[in-house]
């Protein structure tokens, strides 16, 4: 997956975005555009602190698959949940890739260096 971009991507007019993404931007939501290696584009609302607390809480209960599903489907704008479910049947790894990109967009997968003193 390529790097996630916030709000309207450079060179793209808002009216060129899917209606769900336009509506979310109008409502003041932060939007992420994710593009796969195959050129397929996805639009998600940027996860909030509350979303990530819920995600981590579900993961710590041993329900990682449910946590990933809930996060993706709650934040998906385009394609729709039904379209994503159909796509994941054909390409199940795409679910993991999208989840990783959403987490990266808010710093969860950031690599930090550690120094011991």
NORWOJO-V551881 format. One record per residue. N is the residue number from 1. SS is DSSP state (@ for helix, = for strand, . for the rest). PHI is phi in whole degrees, 0 to 359 (* if undefined). D_CENTER is the distance of its C-alpha to the mean C-alpha in Angstrom with 1 decimal. Layout:
n->N ss->SS phi->PHI d_center->D_CENTER
n->N ss->SS phi->PHI d_center->D_CENTER
//
This chain:
n->1 ss->. phi->* d_center->10.9
n->2 ss->. phi->274 d_center->11.8
n->3 ss->. phi->295 d_center->10.9
n->4 ss->. phi->284 d_center->8.2
n->5 ss->= phi->244 d_center->10.5
n->6 ss->= phi->268 d_center->10.9
n->7 ss->. phi->58 d_center->13.0
n->8 ss->. phi->288 d_center->15.2
n->9 ss->. phi->299 d_center->15.3
n->10 ss->. phi->305 d_center->18.9
n->11 ss->. phi->82 d_center->21.3
n->12 ss->. phi->248 d_center->19.4
n->13 ss->. phi->280 d_center->21.0
n->14 ss->@ phi->308 d_center->19.1
n->15 ss->@ phi->292 d_center->21.1
n->16 ss->@ phi->275 d_center->19.7
n->17 ss->. phi->281 d_center->16.2
n->18 ss->. phi->302 d_center->15.6
n->19 ss->@ phi->305 d_center->17.3
n->20 ss->@ phi->299 d_center->14.4
n->21 ss->@ phi->290 d_center->12.8
n->22 ss->@ phi->301 d_center->16.3
n->23 ss->@ phi->298 d_center->17.0
n->24 ss->@ phi->294 d_center->14.1
n->25 ss->@ phi->296 d_center->15.3
n->26 ss->@ phi->301 d_center->18.8
n->27 ss->. phi->281 d_center->18.0
n->28 ss->. phi->87 d_center->17.0
n->29 ss->. phi->281 d_center->13.3
n->30 ss->. phi->273 d_center->11.3
n->31 ss->= phi->246 d_center->9.1
n->32 ss->= phi->246 d_center->6.8
n->33 ss->= phi->253 d_center->8.1
n->34 ss->= phi->244 d_center->7.3
n->35 ss->= phi->236 d_center->10.7
n->36 ss->. phi->281 d_center->12.0
n->37 ss->. phi->299 d_center->15.5
n->38 ss->. phi->273 d_center->16.9
n->39 ss->. phi->89 d_center->15.9
n->40 ss->. phi->290 d_center->13.6
n->41 ss->= phi->248 d_center->11.2
n->42 ss->= phi->233 d_center->8.1
n->43 ss->= phi->237 d_center->7.4
n->44 ss->= phi->227 d_center->5.1
n->45 ss->= phi->286 d_center->7.0
n->46 ss->. phi->293 d_center->6.6
n->47 ss->. phi->298 d_center->7.3
n->48 ss->. phi->260 d_center->11.1
n->49 ss->@ phi->301 d_center->13.8
n->50 ss->@ phi->299 d_center->14.7
n->51 ss->@ phi->301 d_center->11.4
n->52 ss->@ phi->287 d_center->11.7
n->53 ss->@ phi->298 d_center->15.4
n->54 ss->@ phi->295 d_center->15.0
n->55 ss->@ phi->301 d_center->12.7
n->56 ss->@ phi->295 d_center->15.3
n->57 ss->@ phi->299 d_center->18.1
n->58 ss->@ phi->289 d_center->17.2
n->59 ss->@ phi->298 d_center->16.9
n->60 ss->@ phi->292 d_center->20.3
n->61 ss->. phi->272 d_center->21.8
n->62 ss->. phi->81 d_center->21.2
n->63 ss->. phi->244 d_center->18.6
n->64 ss->@ phi->298 d_center->15.8
n->65 ss->@ phi->301 d_center->15.0
n->66 ss->@ phi->296 d_center->15.0
n->67 ss->@ phi->298 d_center->12.8
n->68 ss->@ phi->295 d_center->10.0
n->69 ss->@ phi->303 d_center->10.9
n->70 ss->@ phi->300 d_center->11.1
n->71 ss->@ phi->297 d_center->7.8
n->72 ss->@ phi->298 d_center->6.1
n->73 ss->@ phi->287 d_center->9.1
n->74 ss->@ phi->288 d_center->9.6
n->75 ss->@ phi->263 d_center->6.6
n->76 ss->= phi->293 d_center->7.0
n->77 ss->= phi->252 d_center->9.5
n->78 ss->= phi->205 d_center->10.6
n->79 ss->. phi->294 d_center->11.5
n->80 ss->. phi->286 d_center->12.6
n->81 ss->@ phi->305 d_center->12.5
n->82 ss->@ phi->299 d_center->15.8
n->83 ss->@ phi->293 d_center->14.9
n->84 ss->@ phi->295 d_center->12.0
n->85 ss->@ phi->302 d_center->14.5
n->86 ss->@ phi->296 d_center->17.1
n->87 ss->@ phi->294 d_center->15.1
n->88 ss->@ phi->292 d_center->14.4
n->89 ss->@ phi->297 d_center->18.2
n->90 ss->@ phi->277 d_center->19.0
n->91 ss->. phi->228 d_center->16.4
n->92 ss->. phi->298 d_center->15.4
n->93 ss->@ phi->292 d_center->14.2
n->94 ss->@ phi->297 d_center->11.3
n->95 ss->@ phi->300 d_center->9.7
n->96 ss->@ phi->294 d_center->10.3
n->97 ss->@ phi->298 d_center->9.2
n->98 ss->@ phi->296 d_center->5.6
n->99 ss->@ phi->300 d_center->5.8
n->100 ss->@ phi->300 d_center->7.8
n->101 ss->@ phi->293 d_center->6.0
n->102 ss->@ phi->298 d_center->3.6
n->103 ss->@ phi->294 d_center->7.2
n->104 ss->@ phi->298 d_center->9.0
n->105 ss->@ phi->296 d_center->8.0
n->106 ss->. phi->246 d_center->9.8
n->107 ss->. phi->91 d_center->12.5
n->108 ss->. phi->290 d_center->12.3
n->109 ss->. phi->258 d_center->13.1
n->110 ss->. phi->291 d_center->15.6
n->111 ss->. phi->266 d_center->19.0
n->112 ss->. phi->244 d_center->21.9
n->113 ss->. phi->262 d_center->25.6
n->114 ss->. phi->241 d_center->28.1
n->115 ss->. phi->236 d_center->31.7
n->116 ss->. phi->261 d_center->34.4
n->117 ss->. phi->240 d_center->37.4
//
